[in-house]
Amino acid sequence: MTESSSFQPVLDRIAEEIAAAPARGRPADYIPVLAEADPSRFGMAVAELDGTVYGVGDWRRPFSAQSITKVFTLALVLSMEGEALWRNVGREPSGNPFNSLVQLEYENGIPRNPFINAGALVVTDRLQSLTGDAAGCLLDFLRAESGNPELAFDETVAASEAGHGDRNAALAHFMASYGNISGPVPGLLAQYFRQCSVEASCADLASAAGFLARHGIRADGTTLLTRSQAKQINAVMLTCGTYDAAGDFAYRVGLPGKSGVGGGIIAVVPGRCTLCVWSPGLDARGNSVAGVDALDRFTTLTGLSVF
Ligand code: GLU
């Protein structure tokens, strides 16, 4: 497709094809409130570098962002303390489920990457130390970058997760025992569950991720990250952003992406656009079935990929 053509026809075609594809997966149920989501929902948005947004289906309907927020907290911490973060968290794919404990013991409490839960807890702990309000800092950033001042946490989702958060609590306490968490664990968990509970639409999240396609430049033209740091985040998204299915996602979609158990996925075409797709039915590894399918169709139809 040409640089100037609209993404609308391709989005309309993808939505038609997805509507005809019956497989949808099942919503996450380990956070009870998320199990109520309707797997037939589907939305997709593409944001251009200048902020123009195209969308189809439920693209303006808010959903639970969950792990997609991990990209934004990582960007904020890197913008504030740079390379120092990588002393506390690695950047290799884990090959394990997102909430796994086993690798942490072998690797002395240093999580493999910032997108598994253990790594995200480390990043949120850093953001909390740096700002005193990690979740609030994230929300301010998302509001500014999406242009939507109404973005908010869903306290019901945060409470539902807190009520079933033993696994995340175990990860945080375990890392604290290695000295890799600086603040008190209960406060960190409260911040993390609020962070994950952000309700945002495909339009909001595609727009908010725009700085990753603009090589680190925020919506208002100021610099959040160096070009090199934006590249680094995109690289970690490509290799670690879709749980233990990142290889398959790279194979099918060919873009840096980050999924969440709410059924959303953001993806980046550096220098061109950002995407967000949402459909709450997940596959066995936690990625939205229709979401991955739609992104696969997008890169196939447009030829836009990093490869
Ligand atoms: N809040 C979820 C958890 O910590 C996020 C998981 C995800 O979206 O991958 O379990």
Residues whose N, C-alpha, C, O or C-beta is under 5 A from the ligand:
A	BS01	LIG	Q66 S67 F98 N117 C196 S259 G260 V261 G262
